[in-house]
Amino acid sequence: MTPAEAQSHLTDHFSTWVLDLNLAVTDVDETRVVIRMPFTGRLERVGGTVSGQALSALADTAMILALAGQVGEFVPAATTDLHMQFLRPGTGDILARAEVVRLGKSLVFTRAELTAEDTGKTVALATATLALP
C-alpha cells in the first residue's frame, strides 16, 4: 500500500471531523504507518498546546491505518480499547508512528508513538485493541 492509497482510505472511511484534522499519510508499509497532523488554532487548548482529544484521534486513526498497511487493504475494525499516556505538552505539528503488535483472527493489538515534529520529543504513547468484523 502506498501513502496515496492510505490517504484515500482515510478520506473514504473516516468521519468528517477526523478529516478536519488535515492528516497526511507520509509513509506506510507492512510494518508501520506515519501520519502528520499539522497544528492549527482549532487544535489548540489553553496554554497553546495540542488538545488531548486531537492527539487521541490521531493515534486511533494511525493504528487503524497501520492495520490496513499490514493487510494491504482497509479493514473496518472497531476500536475496543484505547489507552493514552500523555508525556509532555504537544506543540507544533505532530507525527504519529503506528504499528500492529499482533494480528489475530478476531482482535488486533496496536501501538503508536506521537512526537513533536520540530523537536522529535515524544508527546504521547498509545495502545489500542481493534475488533475485526
N, CA and C atoms as a LAMMPS dump frame, in Angstrom:
ITEM: TIMESTEP
0
ITEM: NUMBER OF ATOMS
399
ITEM: BOX BOUNDS ff ff ff
-5.0000000000000000e+02 5.0000000000000000e+02
-5.0000000000000000e+02 5.0000000000000000e+02
-5.0000000000000000e+02 5.0000000000000000e+02
ITEM: ATOMS id mol type element x y z
1 1 1 N 0.846 -1.178 0
2 1 2 C 0 0 0
3 1 3 C 0.889 1.238 0
4 2 1 N 0.54 2.191 -0.809
5 2 2 C 1.291 3.443 -0.901
6 2 3 C 0.687 4.478 0.055
7 3 1 N 1.437 5.54 0.358
8 3 2 C 0.851 6.618 1.148
9 3 3 C -0.403 7.208 0.496
10 4 1 N -0.414 7.321 -0.827
11 4 2 C -1.589 7.859 -1.525
12 4 3 C -2.799 6.947 -1.348
13 5 1 N -2.587 5.638 -1.398
14 5 2 C -3.695 4.696 -1.179
15 5 3 C -4.202 4.781 0.256
16 6 1 N -3.285 4.874 1.213
17 6 2 C -3.691 5.005 2.617
18 6 3 C -4.439 6.323 2.835
19 7 1 N -3.976 7.391 2.187
20 7 2 C -4.664 8.68 2.288
21 7 3 C -6.073 8.568 1.722
22 8 1 N -6.224 7.825 0.652
23 8 2 C -7.54 7.603 0.052
24 8 3 C -8.457 6.846 1.013
25 9 1 N -7.903 5.848 1.709
26 9 2 C -8.705 5.114 2.706
27 9 3 C -9.15 6.055 3.821
28 10 1 N -8.264 6.945 4.203
29 10 2 C -8.603 7.933 5.229
30 10 3 C -9.787 8.773 4.768
31 11 1 N -9.717 9.27 3.557
32 11 2 C -10.782 10.105 3.003
33 11 3 C -12.091 9.338 2.843
34 12 1 N -12.001 8.093 2.408
35 12 2 C -13.191 7.298 2.103
36 12 3 C -13.884 6.694 3.319
37 13 1 N -13.138 6.462 4.418
38 13 2 C -13.694 5.653 5.502
39 13 3 C -13.764 6.319 6.879
40 14 1 N -13.274 7.544 7.004
41 14 2 C -13.264 8.177 8.324
42 14 3 C -14.253 9.338 8.377
43 15 1 N -14.697 9.646 9.572
44 15 2 C -15.667 10.719 9.799
45 15 3 C -15.12 12.06 9.351
46 16 1 N -16.038 12.953 8.998
47 16 2 C -15.612 14.272 8.521
48 16 3 C -14.842 15.046 9.59
49 17 1 N -15.183 14.851 10.857
50 17 2 C -14.457 15.588 11.898
51 17 3 C -13.023 15.079 12.014
52 18 1 N -12.766 13.798 11.697
53 18 2 C -11.388 13.303 11.657
54 18 3 C -10.674 13.936 10.461
55 19 1 N -11.373 14.03 9.342
56 19 2 C -10.779 14.659 8.157
57 19 3 C -10.442 16.124 8.411
58 20 1 N -11.2 16.774 9.302
59 20 2 C -10.928 18.17 9.65
60 20 3 C -9.566 18.352 10.326
61 21 1 N -8.957 17.253 10.791
62 21 2 C -7.63 17.329 11.4
63 21 3 C -6.543 17.523 10.337
64 22 1 N -6.916 17.396 9.053
65 22 2 C -5.974 17.568 7.939
66 22 3 C -4.776 16.633 8.02
67 23 1 N -5.047 15.376 8.363
68 23 2 C -3.989 14.383 8.496
69 23 3 C -3.402 14.046 7.131
70 24 1 N -2.09 13.815 7.108
71 24 2 C -1.399 13.444 5.875
72 24 3 C -0.573 12.191 6.125
73 25 1 N -0.864 11.136 5.383
74 25 2 C -0.074 9.908 5.478
75 25 3 C 1.235 10.151 4.74
76 26 1 N 2.355 10.064 5.459
77 26 2 C 3.65 10.337 4.832
78 26 3 C 4.416 9.064 4.496
79 27 1 N 4.1 7.957 5.175
80 27 2 C 4.79 6.698 4.919
81 27 3 C 3.903 5.557 5.39
82 28 1 N 3.908 4.474 4.64
83 28 2 C 3.163 3.282 5.042
84 28 3 C 3.798 2.072 4.382
85 29 1 N 3.899 0.989 5.15
86 29 2 C 4.321 -0.292 4.604
87 29 3 C 3.715 -1.386 5.473
88 30 1 N 4.205 -2.611 5.341
89 30 2 C 3.616 -3.731 6.098
90 30 3 C 3.908 -3.662 7.588
91 31 1 N 4.835 -2.807 7.996
92 31 2 C 5.224 -2.772 9.404
93 31 3 C 4.753 -1.544 10.165
94 32 1 N 4.491 -0.443 9.451
95 32 2 C 4.113 0.775 10.173
96 32 3 C 3.485 1.797 9.239
97 33 1 N 2.884 2.809 9.857
98 33 2 C 2.37 3.964 9.131
99 33 3 C 2.851 5.211 9.858
100 34 1 N 3.113 6.265 9.097
101 34 2 C 3.474 7.556 9.693
102 34 3 C 2.481 8.581 9.165
103 35 1 N 1.867 9.319 10.101
104 35 2 C 0.875 10.33 9.751
105 35 3 C 1.267 11.648 10.408
106 36 1 N 1.128 12.721 9.651
107 36 2 C 1.434 14.068 10.156
108 36 3 C 0.133 14.82 10.406
109 37 1 N 0.032 15.424 11.596
110 37 2 C -1.102 16.275 11.931
111 37 3 C -0.582 17.699 12.111
112 38 1 N -0.955 18.607 11.191
113 38 2 C -0.491 19.987 11.326
114 38 3 C -1.194 20.691 12.484
115 39 1 N -0.443 21.536 13.152
116 39 2 C -1.018 22.301 14.265
117 39 3 C -1.784 23.495 13.713
118 40 1 N -3.017 23.622 14.155
119 40 2 C -3.844 24.782 13.806
120 40 3 C -4.489 25.309 15.077
121 41 1 N -5.003 26.5 15.002
122 41 2 C -5.68 27.093 16.155
123 41 3 C -6.861 26.274 16.64
124 42 1 N -7.481 25.526 15.725
125 42 2 C -8.63 24.687 16.118
126 42 3 C -8.228 23.552 17.059
127 43 1 N -6.953 23.153 17.04
128 43 2 C -6.483 22.057 17.891
129 43 3 C -5.88 22.555 19.198
130 44 1 N -5.787 23.868 19.322
131 44 2 C -5.106 24.466 20.468
132 44 3 C -5.978 24.448 21.712
133 45 1 N -5.348 24.098 22.816
134 45 2 C -6.019 24.186 24.11
135 45 3 C -5.36 25.297 24.91
136 46 1 N -5.871 25.555 26.085
137 46 2 C -5.319 26.597 26.947
138 46 3 C -3.82 26.345 27.125
139 47 1 N -3.035 27.371 26.952
140 47 2 C -1.59 27.244 27.079
141 47 3 C -0.876 27.058 25.752
142 48 1 N -1.637 26.991 24.645
143 48 2 C -1.02 26.909 23.334
144 48 3 C -0.533 25.534 22.916
145 49 1 N -1.058 24.487 23.544
146 49 2 C -0.64 23.137 23.187
147 49 3 C -1.756 22.4 22.453
148 50 1 N -1.4 21.278 21.843
149 50 2 C -2.363 20.469 21.112
150 50 3 C -3.271 19.748 22.115
151 51 1 N -4.572 19.755 21.85
152 51 2 C -5.519 19.121 22.768
153 51 3 C -5.341 17.605 22.8
154 52 1 N -5.593 17.049 23.95
155 52 2 C -5.507 15.598 24.117
156 52 3 C -6.498 14.853 23.245
157 53 1 N -7.661 15.459 23.007
158 53 2 C -8.656 14.823 22.148
159 53 3 C -8.135 14.671 20.724
160 54 1 N -7.447 15.688 20.22
161 54 2 C -6.879 15.615 18.874
162 54 3 C -5.77 14.567 18.818
163 55 1 N -4.942 14.515 19.857
164 55 2 C -3.887 13.509 19.91
165 55 3 C -4.472 12.102 19.943
166 56 1 N -5.537 11.919 20.694
167 56 2 C -6.182 10.602 20.773
168 56 3 C -6.759 10.195 19.424
169 57 1 N -7.4 11.131 18.741
170 57 2 C -7.963 10.831 17.42
171 57 3 C -6.857 10.502 16.423
172 58 1 N -5.751 11.227 16.492
173 58 2 C -4.612 10.944 15.62
174 58 3 C -4.078 9.537 15.873
175 59 1 N -3.879 9.187 17.128
176 59 2 C -3.343 7.862 17.467
177 59 3 C -4.277 6.753 16.993
178 60 1 N -5.564 6.891 17.266
179 60 2 C -6.541 5.879 16.874
180 60 3 C -6.563 5.705 15.357
181 61 1 N -6.576 6.806 14.638
182 61 2 C -6.596 6.772 13.176
183 61 3 C -5.33 6.112 12.638
184 62 1 N -4.186 6.458 13.204
185 62 2 C -2.919 5.881 12.753
186 62 3 C -2.888 4.37 12.981
187 63 1 N -3.419 3.917 14.099
188 63 2 C -3.397 2.479 14.387
189 63 3 C -4.331 1.706 13.456
190 64 1 N -5.466 2.302 13.102
191 64 2 C -6.365 1.673 12.123
192 64 3 C -5.672 1.584 10.759
193 65 1 N -4.971 2.646 10.358
194 65 2 C -4.276 2.635 9.072
195 65 3 C -3.045 1.73 9.091
196 66 1 N -2.441 1.518 10.256
197 66 2 C -1.34 0.551 10.349
198 66 3 C -1.856 -0.855 10.043
199 67 1 N -3.057 -1.161 10.498
200 67 2 C -3.676 -2.442 10.174
201 67 3 C -3.877 -2.557 8.664
202 68 1 N -4.382 -1.495 8.044
203 68 2 C -4.58 -1.502 6.588
204 68 3 C -3.257 -1.718 5.869
205 69 1 N -2.209 -1.072 6.347
206 69 2 C -0.901 -1.239 5.728
207 69 3 C -0.395 -2.663 5.826
208 70 1 N -0.659 -3.304 6.962
209 70 2 C -0.179 -4.667 7.141
210 70 3 C -0.922 -5.661 6.25
211 71 1 N -2.246 -5.512 6.147
212 71 2 C -3.025 -6.485 5.368
213 71 3 C -3.188 -6.062 3.909
214 72 1 N -2.854 -4.823 3.577
215 72 2 C -2.903 -4.375 2.199
216 72 3 C -4.215 -3.784 1.74
217 73 1 N -5.161 -3.643 2.655
218 73 2 C -6.442 -3.024 2.314
219 73 3 C -7.107 -2.511 3.586
220 74 1 N -8.07 -1.607 3.429
221 74 2 C -8.782 -1.076 4.59
222 74 3 C -9.634 -2.162 5.218
223 75 1 N -9.594 -2.244 6.54
224 75 2 C -10.411 -3.19 7.301
225 75 3 C -11.272 -2.374 8.263
226 76 1 N -12.603 -2.542 8.225
227 76 2 C -13.473 -1.762 9.113
228 76 3 C -13.441 -2.273 10.552
229 77 1 N -12.283 -2.192 11.178
230 77 2 C -12.114 -2.66 12.558
231 77 3 C -12.691 -1.64 13.538
232 78 1 N -13.139 -2.14 14.67
233 78 2 C -13.697 -1.272 15.718
234 78 3 C -12.714 -1.193 16.884
235 79 1 N -12.429 0.01 17.326
236 79 2 C -11.556 0.192 18.487
237 79 3 C -12.325 -0.218 19.732
238 80 1 N -11.817 -1.235 20.435
239 80 2 C -12.484 -1.698 21.65
240 80 3 C -11.792 -1.192 22.908
241 81 1 N -10.545 -0.766 22.749
242 81 2 C -9.789 -0.259 23.883
243 81 3 C -8.742 0.709 23.337
244 82 1 N -8.65 1.877 23.945
245 82 2 C -7.638 2.857 23.567
246 82 3 C -7.043 3.414 24.846
247 83 1 N -5.737 3.264 24.984
248 83 2 C -5.053 3.765 26.169
249 83 3 C -4.019 4.795 25.725
250 84 1 N -4.082 5.98 26.321
251 84 2 C -3.155 7.063 26.004
252 84 3 C -2.321 7.409 27.233
253 85 1 N -1.045 7.618 27.012
254 85 2 C -0.159 8.168 28.033
255 85 3 C 0.374 9.486 27.478
256 86 1 N -0.027 10.583 28.1
257 86 2 C 0.424 11.9 27.684
258 86 3 C 1.693 12.224 28.467
259 87 1 N 2.801 12.397 27.755
260 87 2 C 4.104 12.541 28.405
261 87 3 C 4.57 13.98 28.531
262 88 1 N 4.195 14.822 27.569
263 88 2 C 4.574 16.234 27.603
264 88 3 C 3.616 16.989 26.7
265 89 1 N 3.505 18.285 26.881
266 89 2 C 2.614 19.058 26.011
267 89 3 C 3.067 18.972 24.556
268 90 1 N 2.106 18.786 23.685
269 90 2 C 2.398 18.777 22.259
270 90 3 C 2.352 20.185 21.714
271 91 1 N 3.39 20.577 21.032
272 91 2 C 3.423 21.898 20.4
273 91 3 C 3.793 21.71 18.936
274 92 1 N 3.205 22.483 18.086
275 92 2 C 3.518 22.386 16.663
276 92 3 C 2.907 21.146 16.028
277 93 1 N 3.419 20.814 14.845
278 93 2 C 2.919 19.653 14.112
279 93 3 C 3.321 18.37 14.837
280 94 1 N 2.451 17.366 14.749
281 94 2 C 2.662 16.094 15.446
282 94 3 C 2.766 14.968 14.429
283 95 1 N 3.731 14.073 14.641
284 95 2 C 3.871 12.869 13.831
285 95 3 C 3.43 11.662 14.642
286 96 1 N 2.645 10.8 14.032
287 96 2 C 2.234 9.54 14.667
288 96 3 C 2.869 8.403 13.89
289 97 1 N 3.57 7.539 14.611
290 97 2 C 4.133 6.317 14.025
291 97 3 C 3.419 5.157 14.694
292 98 1 N 2.682 4.382 13.898
293 98 2 C 1.873 3.303 14.461
294 98 3 C 2.238 1.976 13.816
295 99 1 N 2.052 0.913 14.585
296 99 2 C 2.338 -0.433 14.089
297 99 3 C 1.388 -1.445 14.715
298 100 1 N 1.256 -2.562 14.039
299 100 2 C 0.498 -3.691 14.564
300 100 3 C 1.457 -4.537 15.385
301 101 1 N 1.097 -4.793 16.626
302 101 2 C 1.907 -5.631 17.504
303 101 3 C 1.576 -7.1 17.276
304 102 1 N 0.276 -7.4 17.175
305 102 2 C -0.185 -8.771 16.94
306 102 3 C -1.49 -8.731 16.183
307 103 1 N -1.548 -9.499 15.1
308 103 2 C -2.754 -9.618 14.289
309 103 3 C -3.349 -10.995 14.533
310 104 1 N -4.491 -11.028 15.227
311 104 2 C -5.17 -12.287 15.486
312 104 3 C -6.357 -12.464 14.559
313 105 1 N -7.132 -13.506 14.802
314 105 2 C -8.301 -13.783 13.958
315 105 3 C -9.453 -12.827 14.239
316 106 1 N -9.603 -12.412 15.497
317 106 2 C -10.713 -11.525 15.839
318 106 3 C -10.264 -10.222 16.496
319 107 1 N -9.02 -10.165 16.976
320 107 2 C -8.503 -8.959 17.631
321 107 3 C -7.146 -8.594 17.059
322 108 1 N -6.886 -7.29 17.037
323 108 2 C -5.594 -6.755 16.599
324 108 3 C -5.071 -5.862 17.712
325 109 1 N -3.803 -6.026 18.056
326 109 2 C -3.183 -5.211 19.093
327 109 3 C -2.188 -4.264 18.411
328 110 1 N -2.312 -2.983 18.714
329 110 2 C -1.529 -1.958 18.035
330 110 3 C -0.901 -1.005 19.042
331 111 1 N 0.088 -0.245 18.554
332 111 2 C 0.683 0.81 19.383
333 111 3 C 1.104 1.957 18.493
334 112 1 N 1.205 3.127 19.116
335 112 2 C 1.611 4.331 18.38
336 112 3 C 2.446 5.221 19.281
337 113 1 N 3.379 5.921 18.653
338 113 2 C 4.158 6.943 19.341
339 113 3 C 3.904 8.253 18.624
340 114 1 N 3.545 9.279 19.376
341 114 2 C 3.289 10.609 18.833
342 114 3 C 4.441 11.513 19.252
343 115 1 N 5.047 12.178 18.276
344 115 2 C 6.183 13.042 18.568
345 115 3 C 5.953 14.433 17.99
346 116 1 N 6.578 15.418 18.615
347 116 2 C 6.579 16.778 18.075
348 116 3 C 7.535 16.782 16.889
349 117 1 N 7.044 17.206 15.734
350 117 2 C 7.872 17.141 14.533
351 117 3 C 9.126 18.003 14.646
352 118 1 N 9.01 19.164 15.272
353 118 2 C 10.159 20.071 15.316
354 118 3 C 11.257 19.627 16.274
355 119 1 N 10.906 18.929 17.36
356 119 2 C 11.914 18.528 18.344
357 119 3 C 12.204 17.029 18.329
358 120 1 N 11.277 16.235 17.815
359 120 2 C 11.432 14.788 17.856
360 120 3 C 11.107 14.182 19.208
361 121 1 N 10.697 15.019 20.163
362 121 2 C 10.391 14.522 21.505
363 121 3 C 9.032 13.838 21.524
364 122 1 N 8.952 12.759 22.291
365 122 2 C 7.708 12.001 22.405
366 122 3 C 6.699 12.793 23.228
367 123 1 N 5.522 12.976 22.645
368 123 2 C 4.422 13.699 23.29
369 123 3 C 3.479 12.72 23.98
370 124 1 N 3.214 11.593 23.319
371 124 2 C 2.276 10.619 23.875
372 124 3 C 2.563 9.239 23.309
373 125 1 N 2.164 8.239 24.083
374 125 2 C 2.206 6.846 23.651
375 125 3 C 0.791 6.305 23.712
376 126 1 N 0.457 5.425 22.78
377 126 2 C -0.901 4.876 22.742
378 126 3 C -0.857 3.391 22.421
379 127 1 N -1.818 2.665 22.962
380 127 2 C -2.056 1.29 22.579
381 127 3 C -3.551 1.148 22.348
382 128 1 N -3.894 0.242 21.448
383 128 2 C -5.312 0.007 21.176
384 128 3 C -5.529 -1.444 20.817
385 129 1 N -6.714 -1.926 21.145
386 129 2 C -7.169 -3.23 20.707
387 129 3 C -8.29 -2.974 19.711
388 130 1 N -8.186 -3.603 18.553
389 130 2 C -9.175 -3.444 17.488
390 130 3 C -9.887 -4.774 17.277
391 131 1 N -11.21 -4.724 17.17
392 131 2 C -12.002 -5.922 16.879
393 131 3 C -12.227 -6.006 15.389
394 132 1 N -11.973 -7.182 14.83
395 132 2 C -12.187 -7.395 13.399
396 132 3 C -13.612 -7.861 13.144
397 133 1 N -14.139 -7.525 11.957
398 133 2 C -15.526 -7.939 11.647
399 133 3 C -15.63 -9.456 11.465
